[in-house]
Amino acid sequence: MKTWIIKIRKLLNGSTVSEFDEAVDLIIHTKAPGKYKIIDLETGEEYVGSEIKNESFAPVLIEKVNRGKIGQWIKIKAKQSIDQVE
């Protein structure tokens, strides 16, 4: 019987999140990767999407999908209409 130890990480705003035993990949499926920005809420590091330059990426992605190591995004803010932008 496996014993689960839940690890907690503290974010910059003081809230906490659970940590998994193994890393997962969060994937954005898009035709325009440069329009996305990811912020690490623990460290404050920011990342923007870019083109995939590595031709061998597809087999790696397929293998991770087959192993169920793909995470999931949750929308936390809806898009604004042009009338709402100041």
PDB file of N, CA, C and O in Angstrom:
ATOM      1  N   MET A   1       0.837  -1.184   0.000  1.00  0.00           N
ATOM      2  CA  MET A   1       0.000   0.000   0.000  1.00  0.00           C
ATOM      3  C   MET A   1       0.881   1.246   0.000  1.00  0.00           C
ATOM      4  O   MET A   1       1.770   1.387   0.840  1.00  0.00           O
ATOM      5  N   LYS A   2       0.630   2.144  -0.945  1.00  0.00           N
ATOM      6  CA  LYS A   2       1.434   3.352  -1.072  1.00  0.00           C
ATOM      7  C   LYS A   2       0.964   4.406  -0.083  1.00  0.00           C
ATOM      8  O   LYS A   2      -0.235   4.632   0.080  1.00  0.00           O
ATOM      9  N   THR A   3       1.913   5.043   0.567  1.00  0.00           N
ATOM     10  CA  THR A   3       1.603   6.135   1.476  1.00  0.00           C
ATOM     11  C   THR A   3       1.797   7.448   0.730  1.00  0.00           C
ATOM     12  O   THR A   3       2.845   7.671   0.124  1.00  0.00           O
ATOM     13  N   TRP A   4       0.794   8.314   0.772  1.00  0.00           N
ATOM     14  CA  TRP A   4       0.865   9.597   0.074  1.00  0.00           C
ATOM     15  C   TRP A   4       1.285  10.674   1.056  1.00  0.00           C
ATOM     16  O   TRP A   4       0.672  10.838   2.110  1.00  0.00           O
ATOM     17  N   ILE A   5       2.318  11.396   0.710  1.00  0.00           N
ATOM     18  CA  ILE A   5       2.745  12.548   1.496  1.00  0.00           C
ATOM     19  C   ILE A   5       2.448  13.786   0.654  1.00  0.00           C
ATOM     20  O   ILE A   5       2.999  13.955  -0.434  1.00  0.00           O
ATOM     21  N   ILE A   6       1.589  14.631   1.158  1.00  0.00           N
ATOM     22  CA  ILE A   6       1.218  15.833   0.411  1.00  0.00           C
ATOM     23  C   ILE A   6       2.202  16.938   0.743  1.00  0.00           C
ATOM     24  O   ILE A   6       2.352  17.341   1.896  1.00  0.00           O
ATOM     25  N   LYS A   7       2.870  17.417  -0.300  1.00  0.00           N
ATOM     26  CA  LYS A   7       3.795  18.536  -0.140  1.00  0.00           C
ATOM     27  C   LYS A   7       3.055  19.819  -0.507  1.00  0.00           C
ATOM     28  O   LYS A   7       2.241  19.835  -1.430  1.00  0.00           O
ATOM     29  N   ILE A   8       3.341  20.873   0.213  1.00  0.00           N
ATOM     30  CA  ILE A   8       2.677  22.154   0.006  1.00  0.00           C
ATOM     31  C   ILE A   8       3.725  23.183  -0.426  1.00  0.00           C
ATOM     32  O   ILE A   8       4.832  23.218   0.111  1.00  0.00           O
ATOM     33  N   ARG A   9       3.367  24.007  -1.389  1.00  0.00           N
ATOM     34  CA  ARG A   9       4.226  25.116  -1.813  1.00  0.00           C
ATOM     35  C   ARG A   9       3.510  26.426  -1.516  1.00  0.00           C
ATOM     36  O   ARG A   9       2.310  26.554  -1.758  1.00  0.00           O
ATOM     37  N   LYS A  10       4.246  27.393  -0.992  1.00  0.00           N
ATOM     38  CA  LYS A  10       3.687  28.699  -0.666  1.00  0.00           C
ATOM     39  C   LYS A  10       3.933  29.658  -1.830  1.00  0.00           C
ATOM     40  O   LYS A  10       5.062  29.794  -2.301  1.00  0.00           O
ATOM     41  N   LEU A  11       2.875  30.319  -2.289  1.00  0.00           N
ATOM     42  CA  LEU A  11       2.960  31.261  -3.395  1.00  0.00           C
ATOM     43  C   LEU A  11       3.281  32.668  -2.890  1.00  0.00           C
ATOM     44  O   LEU A  11       3.181  32.946  -1.695  1.00  0.00           O
ATOM     45  N   LEU A  12       3.664  33.543  -3.806  1.00  0.00           N
ATOM     46  CA  LEU A  12       4.051  34.904  -3.442  1.00  0.00           C
ATOM     47  C   LEU A  12       2.950  35.669  -2.728  1.00  0.00           C
ATOM     48  O   LEU A  12       3.237  36.539  -1.905  1.00  0.00           O
ATOM     49  N   ASN A  13       1.690  35.358  -3.029  1.00  0.00           N
ATOM     50  CA  ASN A  13       0.574  36.068  -2.387  1.00  0.00           C
ATOM     51  C   ASN A  13       0.188  35.462  -1.036  1.00  0.00           C
ATOM     52  O   ASN A  13      -0.768  35.905  -0.399  1.00  0.00           O
ATOM     53  N   GLY A  14       0.946  34.437  -0.603  1.00  0.00           N
ATOM     54  CA  GLY A  14       0.692  33.816   0.699  1.00  0.00           C
ATOM     55  C   GLY A  14      -0.184  32.586   0.648  1.00  0.00           C
ATOM     56  O   GLY A  14      -0.243  31.837   1.623  1.00  0.00           O
ATOM     57  N   SER A  15      -0.873  32.351  -0.471  1.00  0.00           N
ATOM     58  CA  SER A  15      -1.704  31.153  -0.581  1.00  0.00           C
ATOM     59  C   SER A  15      -0.812  29.933  -0.825  1.00  0.00           C
ATOM     60  O   SER A  15       0.385  30.079  -1.069  1.00  0.00           O
ATOM     61  N   THR A  16      -1.384  28.749  -0.761  1.00  0.00           N
ATOM     62  CA  THR A  16      -0.614  27.523  -0.929  1.00  0.00           C
ATOM     63  C   THR A  16      -1.245  26.621  -1.989  1.00  0.00           C
ATOM     64  O   THR A  16      -2.444  26.698  -2.258  1.00  0.00           O
ATOM     65  N   VAL A  17      -0.411  25.766  -2.586  1.00  0.00           N
ATOM     66  CA  VAL A  17      -0.868  24.767  -3.548  1.00  0.00           C
ATOM     67  C   VAL A  17      -0.195  23.440  -3.225  1.00  0.00           C
ATOM     68  O   VAL A  17       0.901  23.410  -2.664  1.00  0.00           O
ATOM     69  N   SER A  18      -0.856  22.347  -3.582  1.00  0.00           N
ATOM     70  CA  SER A  18      -0.281  21.017  -3.383  1.00  0.00           C
ATOM     71  C   SER A  18       0.720  20.718  -4.488  1.00  0.00           C
ATOM     72  O   SER A  18       0.572  21.198  -5.612  1.00  0.00           O
ATOM     73  N   GLU A  19       1.739  19.927  -4.170  1.00  0.00           N
ATOM     74  CA  GLU A  19       2.752  19.513  -5.140  1.00  0.00           C
ATOM     75  C   GLU A  19       2.570  18.031  -5.440  1.00  0.00           C
ATOM     76  O   GLU A  19       2.373  17.234  -4.523  1.00  0.00           O
ATOM     77  N   PHE A  20       2.634  17.653  -6.710  1.00  0.00           N
ATOM     78  CA  PHE A  20       2.549  16.254  -7.119  1.00  0.00           C
ATOM     79  C   PHE A  20       3.893  15.561  -6.924  1.00  0.00           C
ATOM     80  O   PHE A  20       4.925  16.225  -6.824  1.00  0.00           O
ATOM     81  N   ASP A  21       3.886  14.243  -6.868  1.00  0.00           N
ATOM     82  CA  ASP A  21       5.126  13.476  -6.767  1.00  0.00           C
ATOM     83  C   ASP A  21       5.948  13.558  -8.051  1.00  0.00           C
ATOM     84  O   ASP A  21       7.178  13.513  -8.005  1.00  0.00           O
ATOM     85  N   GLU A  22       5.278  13.678  -9.191  1.00  0.00           N
ATOM     86  CA  GLU A  22       5.953  13.767 -10.481  1.00  0.00           C
ATOM     87  C   GLU A  22       5.486  15.019 -11.205  1.00  0.00           C
ATOM     88  O   GLU A  22       4.367  15.492 -11.009  1.00  0.00           O
ATOM     89  N   ALA A  23       6.376  15.548 -12.052  1.00  0.00           N
ATOM     90  CA  ALA A  23       6.031  16.740 -12.832  1.00  0.00           C
ATOM     91  C   ALA A  23       4.989  16.408 -13.899  1.00  0.00           C
ATOM     92  O   ALA A  23       4.964  15.295 -14.424  1.00  0.00           O
ATOM     93  N   VAL A  24       4.146  17.360 -14.211  1.00  0.00           N
ATOM     94  CA  VAL A  24       3.187  17.250 -15.313  1.00  0.00           C
ATOM     95  C   VAL A  24       3.463  18.375 -16.294  1.00  0.00           C
ATOM     96  O   VAL A  24       4.088  19.372 -15.931  1.00  0.00           O
ATOM     97  N   ASP A  25       3.009  18.232 -17.521  1.00  0.00           N
ATOM     98  CA  ASP A  25       3.167  19.259 -18.544  1.00  0.00           C
ATOM     99  C   ASP A  25       1.835  19.948 -18.759  1.00  0.00           C
ATOM    100  O   ASP A  25       0.804  19.288 -18.892  1.00  0.00           O
ATOM    101  N   LEU A  26       1.851  21.264 -18.793  1.00  0.00           N
ATOM    102  CA  LEU A  26       0.664  22.055 -19.110  1.00  0.00           C
ATOM    103  C   LEU A  26       0.840  22.533 -20.543  1.00  0.00           C
ATOM    104  O   LEU A  26       1.811  23.223 -20.853  1.00  0.00           O
ATOM    105  N   ILE A  27      -0.086  22.172 -21.415  1.00  0.00           N
ATOM    106  CA  ILE A  27       0.059  22.422 -22.836  1.00  0.00           C
ATOM    107  C   ILE A  27      -1.022  23.383 -23.321  1.00  0.00           C
ATOM    108  O   ILE A  27      -2.193  23.247 -22.969  1.00  0.00           O
ATOM    109  N   ILE A  28      -0.614  24.348 -24.129  1.00  0.00           N
ATOM    110  CA  ILE A  28      -1.556  25.261 -24.775  1.00  0.00           C
ATOM    111  C   ILE A  28      -1.573  24.893 -26.251  1.00  0.00           C
ATOM    112  O   ILE A  28      -0.529  24.886 -26.904  1.00  0.00           O
ATOM    113  N   HIS A  29      -2.754  24.587 -26.780  1.00  0.00           N
ATOM    114  CA  HIS A  29      -2.921  24.225 -28.188  1.00  0.00           C
ATOM    115  C   HIS A  29      -3.380  25.474 -28.922  1.00  0.00           C
ATOM    116  O   HIS A  29      -4.517  25.913 -28.754  1.00  0.00           O
ATOM    117  N   THR A  30      -2.501  26.049 -29.735  1.00  0.00           N
ATOM    118  CA  THR A  30      -2.810  27.327 -30.372  1.00  0.00           C
ATOM    119  C   THR A  30      -2.052  27.489 -31.683  1.00  0.00           C
ATOM    120  O   THR A  30      -1.025  26.847 -31.905  1.00  0.00           O
ATOM    121  N   LYS A  31      -2.566  28.344 -32.533  1.00  0.00           N
ATOM    122  CA  LYS A  31      -1.857  28.693 -33.769  1.00  0.00           C
ATOM    123  C   LYS A  31      -0.942  29.896 -33.550  1.00  0.00           C
ATOM    124  O   LYS A  31      -0.107  30.193 -34.404  1.00  0.00           O
ATOM    125  N   ALA A  32      -1.082  30.591 -32.424  1.00  0.00           N
ATOM    126  CA  ALA A  32      -0.307  31.802 -32.156  1.00  0.00           C
ATOM    127  C   ALA A  32       0.309  31.740 -30.755  1.00  0.00           C
ATOM    128  O   ALA A  32      -0.190  32.394 -29.840  1.00  0.00           O
ATOM    129  N   PRO A  33       1.378  30.968 -30.574  1.00  0.00           N
ATOM    130  CA  PRO A  33       1.946  30.798 -29.234  1.00  0.00           C
ATOM    131  C   PRO A  33       2.473  32.077 -28.601  1.00  0.00           C
ATOM    132  O   PRO A  33       2.533  32.180 -27.376  1.00  0.00           O
ATOM    133  N   GLY A  34       2.857  33.052 -29.418  1.00  0.00           N
ATOM    134  CA  GLY A  34       3.397  34.293 -28.877  1.00  0.00           C
ATOM    135  C   GLY A  34       2.400  35.155 -28.133  1.00  0.00           C
ATOM    136  O   GLY A  34       2.792  36.122 -27.479  1.00  0.00           O
ATOM    137  N   LYS A  35       1.112  34.828 -28.215  1.00  0.00           N
ATOM    138  CA  LYS A  35       0.123  35.648 -27.515  1.00  0.00           C
ATOM    139  C   LYS A  35      -0.103  35.194 -26.072  1.00  0.00           C
ATOM    140  O   LYS A  35      -0.896  35.802 -25.353  1.00  0.00           O
ATOM    141  N   TYR A  36       0.584  34.132 -25.640  1.00  0.00           N
ATOM    142  CA  TYR A  36       0.393  33.613 -24.287  1.00  0.00           C
ATOM    143  C   TYR A  36       1.549  33.953 -23.369  1.00  0.00           C
ATOM    144  O   TYR A  36       2.706  33.966 -23.789  1.00  0.00           O
ATOM    145  N   LYS A  37       1.230  34.230 -22.113  1.00  0.00           N
ATOM    146  CA  LYS A  37       2.216  34.527 -21.078  1.00  0.00           C
ATOM    147  C   LYS A  37       1.870  33.678 -19.853  1.00  0.00           C
ATOM    148  O   LYS A  37       0.712  33.614 -19.441  1.00  0.00           O
ATOM    149  N   ILE A  38       2.868  33.036 -19.285  1.00  0.00           N
ATOM    150  CA  ILE A  38       2.680  32.206 -18.094  1.00  0.00           C
ATOM    151  C   ILE A  38       3.480  32.842 -16.958  1.00  0.00           C
ATOM    152  O   ILE A  38       4.639  33.214 -17.146  1.00  0.00           O
ATOM    153  N   ILE A  39       2.874  32.966 -15.795  1.00  0.00           N
ATOM    154  CA  ILE A  39       3.552  33.528 -14.625  1.00  0.00           C
ATOM    155  C   ILE A  39       3.620  32.453 -13.545  1.00  0.00           C
ATOM    156  O   ILE A  39       2.598  31.890 -13.152  1.00  0.00           O
ATOM    157  N   ASP A  40       4.828  32.176 -13.070  1.00  0.00           N
ATOM    158  CA  ASP A  40       5.036  31.238 -11.963  1.00  0.00           C
ATOM    159  C   ASP A  40       4.653  31.967 -10.681  1.00  0.00           C
ATOM    160  O   ASP A  40       5.351  32.892 -10.267  1.00  0.00           O
ATOM    161  N   LEU A  41       3.566  31.570 -10.055  1.00  0.00           N
ATOM    162  CA  LEU A  41       3.047  32.270  -8.887  1.00  0.00           C
ATOM    163  C   LEU A  41       3.869  32.029  -7.627  1.00  0.00           C
ATOM    164  O   LEU A  41       3.637  32.669  -6.601  1.00  0.00           O
ATOM    165  N   GLU A  42       4.834  31.103  -7.701  1.00  0.00           N
ATOM    166  CA  GLU A  42       5.721  30.848  -6.565  1.00  0.00           C
ATOM    167  C   GLU A  42       6.986  31.708  -6.646  1.00  0.00           C
ATOM    168  O   GLU A  42       7.458  32.214  -5.629  1.00  0.00           O
ATOM    169  N   THR A  43       7.532  31.872  -7.851  1.00  0.00           N
ATOM    170  CA  THR A  43       8.802  32.578  -8.009  1.00  0.00           C
ATOM    171  C   THR A  43       8.665  33.943  -8.666  1.00  0.00           C
ATOM    172  O   THR A  43       9.558  34.782  -8.546  1.00  0.00           O
ATOM    173  N   GLY A  44       7.547  34.175  -9.365  1.00  0.00           N
ATOM    174  CA  GLY A  44       7.358  35.411 -10.099  1.00  0.00           C
ATOM    175  C   GLY A  44       7.954  35.381 -11.497  1.00  0.00           C
ATOM    176  O   GLY A  44       7.827  36.358 -12.235  1.00  0.00           O
ATOM    177  N   GLU A  45       8.605  34.279 -11.882  1.00  0.00           N
ATOM    178  CA  GLU A  45       9.166  34.176 -13.228  1.00  0.00           C
ATOM    179  C   GLU A  45       8.046  34.212 -14.254  1.00  0.00           C
ATOM    180  O   GLU A  45       6.955  33.692 -14.019  1.00  0.00           O
ATOM    181  N   GLU A  46       8.327  34.836 -15.402  1.00  0.00           N
ATOM    182  CA  GLU A  46       7.347  34.957 -16.476  1.00  0.00           C
ATOM    183  C   GLU A  46       7.900  34.335 -17.749  1.00  0.00           C
ATOM    184  O   GLU A  46       9.091  34.441 -18.040  1.00  0.00           O
ATOM    185  N   TYR A  47       7.021  33.684 -18.504  1.00  0.00           N
ATOM    186  CA  TYR A  47       7.393  33.031 -19.754  1.00  0.00           C
ATOM    187  C   TYR A  47       6.397  33.433 -20.825  1.00  0.00           C
ATOM    188  O   TYR A  47       5.209  33.586 -20.540  1.00  0.00           O
ATOM    189  N   VAL A  48       6.868  33.608 -22.061  1.00  0.00           N
ATOM    190  CA  VAL A  48       5.967  33.846 -23.177  1.00  0.00           C
ATOM    191  C   VAL A  48       6.136  32.717 -24.178  1.00  0.00           C
ATOM    192  O   VAL A  48       7.215  32.134 -24.292  1.00  0.00           O
ATOM    193  N   GLY A  49       5.069  32.409 -24.903  1.00  0.00           N
ATOM    194  CA  GLY A  49       5.100  31.342 -25.884  1.00  0.00           C
ATOM    195  C   GLY A  49       6.018  31.676 -27.042  1.00  0.00           C
ATOM    196  O   GLY A  49       6.228  32.845 -27.365  1.00  0.00           O
ATOM    197  N   SER A  50       6.563  30.645 -27.663  1.00  0.00           N
ATOM    198  CA  SER A  50       7.410  30.824 -28.840  1.00  0.00           C
ATOM    199  C   SER A  50       7.203  29.634 -29.763  1.00  0.00           C
ATOM    200  O   SER A  50       6.573  28.644 -29.391  1.00  0.00           O
ATOM    201  N   GLU A  51       7.734  29.743 -30.951  1.00  0.00           N
ATOM    202  CA  GLU A  51       7.626  28.647 -31.907  1.00  0.00           C
ATOM    203  C   GLU A  51       8.431  27.446 -31.427  1.00  0.00           C
ATOM    204  O   GLU A  51       9.446  27.597 -30.747  1.00  0.00           O
ATOM    205  N   ILE A  52       7.968  26.255 -31.787  1.00  0.00           N
ATOM    206  CA  ILE A  52       8.714  25.039 -31.467  1.00  0.00           C
ATOM    207  C   ILE A  52       9.784  24.871 -32.529  1.00  0.00           C
ATOM    208  O   ILE A  52       9.476  24.743 -33.714  1.00  0.00           O
ATOM    209  N   LYS A  53      11.025  24.872 -32.113  1.00  0.00           N
ATOM    210  CA  LYS A  53      12.147  24.752 -33.042  1.00  0.00           C
ATOM    211  C   LYS A  53      12.656  23.316 -33.125  1.00  0.00           C
ATOM    212  O   LYS A  53      13.398  22.975 -34.046  1.00  0.00           O
ATOM    213  N   ASN A  54      12.265  22.480 -32.178  1.00  0.00           N
ATOM    214  CA  ASN A  54      12.791  21.122 -32.093  1.00  0.00           C
ATOM    215  C   ASN A  54      11.866  20.159 -32.831  1.00  0.00           C
ATOM    216  O   ASN A  54      10.730  19.942 -32.410  1.00  0.00           O
ATOM    217  N   GLU A  55      12.345  19.587 -33.918  1.00  0.00           N
ATOM    218  CA  GLU A  55      11.532  18.664 -34.731  1.00  0.00           C
ATOM    219  C   GLU A  55      11.146  17.396 -33.966  1.00  0.00           C
ATOM    220  O   GLU A  55      10.154  16.751 -34.304  1.00  0.00           O
ATOM    221  N   SER A  56      11.918  17.035 -32.941  1.00  0.00           N
ATOM    222  CA  SER A  56      11.642  15.789 -32.213  1.00  0.00           C
ATOM    223  C   SER A  56      10.658  16.000 -31.068  1.00  0.00           C
ATOM    224  O   SER A  56      10.447  15.088 -30.268  1.00  0.00           O
ATOM    225  N   PHE A  57      10.054  17.176 -30.972  1.00  0.00           N
ATOM    226  CA  PHE A  57       9.134  17.458 -29.876  1.00  0.00           C
ATOM    227  C   PHE A  57       7.857  16.626 -29.948  1.00  0.00           C
ATOM    228  O   PHE A  57       7.353  16.191 -28.913  1.00  0.00           O
ATOM    229  N   ALA A  58       7.327  16.397 -31.141  1.00  0.00           N
ATOM    230  CA  ALA A  58       6.049  15.676 -31.286  1.00  0.00           C
ATOM    231  C   ALA A  58       6.088  14.289 -30.650  1.00  0.00           C
ATOM    232  O   ALA A  58       5.162  13.960 -29.908  1.00  0.00           O
ATOM    233  N   PRO A  59       7.104  13.454 -30.893  1.00  0.00           N
ATOM    234  CA  PRO A  59       7.131  12.134 -30.254  1.00  0.00           C
ATOM    235  C   PRO A  59       7.180  12.219 -28.724  1.00  0.00           C
ATOM    236  O   PRO A  59       6.581  11.390 -28.038  1.00  0.00           O
ATOM    237  N   VAL A  60       7.881  13.204 -28.195  1.00  0.00           N
ATOM    238  CA  VAL A  60       7.952  13.383 -26.742  1.00  0.00           C
ATOM    239  C   VAL A  60       6.572  13.721 -26.198  1.00  0.00           C
ATOM    240  O   VAL A  60       6.147  13.174 -25.180  1.00  0.00           O
ATOM    241  N   LEU A  61       5.873  14.626 -26.881  1.00  0.00           N
ATOM    242  CA  LEU A  61       4.533  15.017 -26.462  1.00  0.00           C
ATOM    243  C   LEU A  61       3.570  13.831 -26.512  1.00  0.00           C
ATOM    244  O   LEU A  61       2.800  13.621 -25.575  1.00  0.00           O
ATOM    245  N   ILE A  62       3.607  13.067 -27.581  1.00  0.00           N
ATOM    246  CA  ILE A  62       2.726  11.902 -27.718  1.00  0.00           C
ATOM    247  C   ILE A  62       2.966  10.912 -26.581  1.00  0.00           C
ATOM    248  O   ILE A  62       2.016  10.361 -26.026  1.00  0.00           O
ATOM    249  N   GLU A  63       4.220  10.687 -26.238  1.00  0.00           N
ATOM    250  CA  GLU A  63       4.547   9.750 -25.157  1.00  0.00           C
ATOM    251  C   GLU A  63       4.002  10.252 -23.823  1.00  0.00           C
ATOM    252  O   GLU A  63       3.494   9.462 -23.027  1.00  0.00           O
ATOM    253  N   LYS A  64       4.101  11.539 -23.574  1.00  0.00           N
ATOM    254  CA  LYS A  64       3.599  12.095 -22.317  1.00  0.00           C
ATOM    255  C   LYS A  64       2.071  12.025 -22.257  1.00  0.00           C
ATOM    256  O   LYS A  64       1.505  11.745 -21.201  1.00  0.00           O
ATOM    257  N   VAL A  65       1.409  12.275 -23.375  1.00  0.00           N
ATOM    258  CA  VAL A  65      -0.051  12.154 -23.420  1.00  0.00           C
ATOM    259  C   VAL A  65      -0.455  10.713 -23.111  1.00  0.00           C
ATOM    260  O   VAL A  65      -1.386  10.480 -22.341  1.00  0.00           O
ATOM    261  N   ASN A  66       0.238   9.756 -23.705  1.00  0.00           N
ATOM    262  CA  ASN A  66      -0.075   8.345 -23.481  1.00  0.00           C
ATOM    263  C   ASN A  66       0.131   7.930 -22.029  1.00  0.00           C
ATOM    264  O   ASN A  66      -0.567   7.046 -21.532  1.00  0.00           O
ATOM    265  N   ARG A  67       1.077   8.557 -21.353  1.00  0.00           N
ATOM    266  CA  ARG A  67       1.334   8.244 -19.942  1.00  0.00           C
ATOM    267  C   ARG A  67       0.437   9.026 -18.994  1.00  0.00           C
ATOM    268  O   ARG A  67       0.504   8.833 -17.780  1.00  0.00           O
ATOM    269  N   GLY A  68      -0.402   9.907 -19.532  1.00  0.00           N
ATOM    270  CA  GLY A  68      -1.315  10.683 -18.683  1.00  0.00           C
ATOM    271  C   GLY A  68      -0.609  11.747 -17.875  1.00  0.00           C
ATOM    272  O   GLY A  68      -1.064  12.083 -16.781  1.00  0.00           O
ATOM    273  N   LYS A  69       0.494  12.292 -18.380  1.00  0.00           N
ATOM    274  CA  LYS A  69       1.260  13.293 -17.649  1.00  0.00           C
ATOM    275  C   LYS A  69       0.978  14.703 -18.142  1.00  0.00           C
ATOM    276  O   LYS A  69       1.835  15.580 -18.039  1.00  0.00           O
ATOM    277  N   ILE A  70      -0.197  14.921 -18.666  1.00  0.00           N
ATOM    278  CA  ILE A  70      -0.550  16.230 -19.186  1.00  0.00           C
ATOM    279  C   ILE A  70      -1.499  16.909 -18.196  1.00  0.00           C
ATOM    280  O   ILE A  70      -2.508  16.329 -17.795  1.00  0.00           O
ATOM    281  N   GLY A  71      -1.168  18.128 -17.813  1.00  0.00           N
ATOM    282  CA  GLY A  71      -2.004  18.875 -16.885  1.00  0.00           C
ATOM    283  C   GLY A  71      -3.143  19.579 -17.608  1.00  0.00           C
ATOM    284  O   GLY A  71      -3.432  19.284 -18.767  1.00  0.00           O
ATOM    285  N   GLN A  72      -3.777  20.498 -16.922  1.00  0.00           N
ATOM    286  CA  GLN A  72      -4.969  21.136 -17.457  1.00  0.00           C
ATOM    287  C   GLN A  72      -4.962  22.609 -17.054  1.00  0.00           C
ATOM    288  O   GLN A  72      -4.592  22.945 -15.929  1.00  0.00           O
ATOM    289  N   TRP A  73      -5.367  23.479 -17.963  1.00  0.00           N
ATOM    290  CA  TRP A  73      -5.473  24.905 -17.675  1.00  0.00           C
ATOM    291  C   TRP A  73      -6.883  25.228 -17.219  1.00  0.00           C
ATOM    292  O   TRP A  73      -7.844  24.585 -17.641  1.00  0.00           O
ATOM    293  N   ILE A  74      -7.004  26.220 -16.361  1.00  0.00           N
ATOM    294  CA  ILE A  74      -8.304  26.698 -15.895  1.00  0.00           C
ATOM    295  C   ILE A  74      -8.370  28.195 -16.186  1.00  0.00           C
ATOM    296  O   ILE A  74      -7.481  28.946 -15.785  1.00  0.00           O
ATOM    297  N   LYS A  75      -9.418  28.628 -16.879  1.00  0.00           N
ATOM    298  CA  LYS A  75      -9.575  30.060 -17.168  1.00  0.00           C
ATOM    299  C   LYS A  75      -9.955  30.781 -15.882  1.00  0.00           C
ATOM    300  O   LYS A  75     -10.910  30.398 -15.206  1.00  0.00           O
ATOM    301  N   ILE A  76      -9.199  31.832 -15.546  1.00  0.00           N
ATOM    302  CA  ILE A  76      -9.503  32.582 -14.327  1.00  0.00           C
ATOM    303  C   ILE A  76      -9.983  34.000 -14.616  1.00  0.00           C
ATOM    304  O   ILE A  76     -10.425  34.708 -13.711  1.00  0.00           O
ATOM    305  N   LYS A  77      -9.894  34.410 -15.872  1.00  0.00           N
ATOM    306  CA  LYS A  77     -10.357  35.744 -16.246  1.00  0.00           C
ATOM    307  C   LYS A  77     -10.840  35.684 -17.686  1.00  0.00           C
ATOM    308  O   LYS A  77     -10.115  35.225 -18.569  1.00  0.00           O
ATOM    309  N   ALA A  78     -12.058  36.144 -17.925  1.00  0.00           N
ATOM    310  CA  ALA A  78     -12.623  36.120 -19.273  1.00  0.00           C
ATOM    311  C   ALA A  78     -12.026  37.244 -20.106  1.00  0.00           C
ATOM    312  O   ALA A  78     -11.511  38.224 -19.567  1.00  0.00           O
ATOM    313  N   LYS A  79     -12.097  37.095 -21.422  1.00  0.00           N
ATOM    314  CA  LYS A  79     -11.594  38.142 -22.298  1.00  0.00           C
ATOM    315  C   LYS A  79     -12.471  39.377 -22.184  1.00  0.00           C
ATOM    316  O   LYS A  79     -13.651  39.296 -21.843  1.00  0.00           O
ATOM    317  N   GLN A  80     -11.866  40.525 -22.476  1.00  0.00           N
ATOM    318  CA  GLN A  80     -12.593  41.788 -22.427  1.00  0.00           C
ATOM    319  C   GLN A  80     -12.994  42.196 -23.829  1.00  0.00           C
ATOM    320  O   GLN A  80     -12.269  41.956 -24.795  1.00  0.00           O
ATOM    321  N   SER A  81     -14.160  42.816 -23.928  1.00  0.00           N
ATOM    322  CA  SER A  81     -14.543  43.370 -25.224  1.00  0.00           C
ATOM    323  C   SER A  81     -13.805  44.682 -25.403  1.00  0.00           C
ATOM    324  O   SER A  81     -13.297  45.239 -24.430  1.00  0.00           O
ATOM    325  N   ILE A  82     -13.736  45.179 -26.603  1.00  0.00           N
ATOM    326  CA  ILE A  82     -13.021  46.418 -26.888  1.00  0.00           C
ATOM    327  C   ILE A  82     -13.615  47.586 -26.112  1.00  0.00           C
ATOM    328  O   ILE A  82     -12.907  48.547 -25.811  1.00  0.00           O
ATOM    329  N   ASP A  83     -14.912  47.518 -25.781  1.00  0.00           N
ATOM    330  CA  ASP A  83     -15.576  48.587 -25.013  1.00  0.00           C
ATOM    331  C   ASP A  83     -15.125  48.619 -23.568  1.00  0.00           C
ATOM    332  O   ASP A  83     -15.198  49.665 -22.923  1.00  0.00           O
ATOM    333  N   GLN A  84     -14.648  47.462 -23.030  1.00  0.00           N
ATOM    334  CA  GLN A  84     -14.234  47.379 -21.627  1.00  0.00           C
ATOM    335  C   GLN A  84     -12.801  47.813 -21.418  1.00  0.00           C
ATOM    336  O   GLN A  84     -12.415  48.115 -20.288  1.00  0.00           O
ATOM    337  N   VAL A  85     -11.999  47.856 -22.468  1.00  0.00           N
ATOM    338  CA  VAL A  85     -10.592  48.218 -22.346  1.00  0.00           C
ATOM    339  C   VAL A  85     -10.481  49.733 -22.249  1.00  0.00           C
ATOM    340  O   VAL A  85     -11.073  50.453 -23.053  1.00  0.00           O
ATOM    341  N   GLU A  86      -9.724  50.219 -21.269  1.00  0.00           N
ATOM    342  CA  GLU A  86      -9.571  51.673 -21.083  1.00  0.00           C
ATOM    343  C   GLU A  86      -8.471  52.214 -21.965  1.00  0.00           C
ATOM    344  O   GLU A  86      -8.198  53.414 -21.945  1.00  0.00           O
TER     345      GLU A  86
END
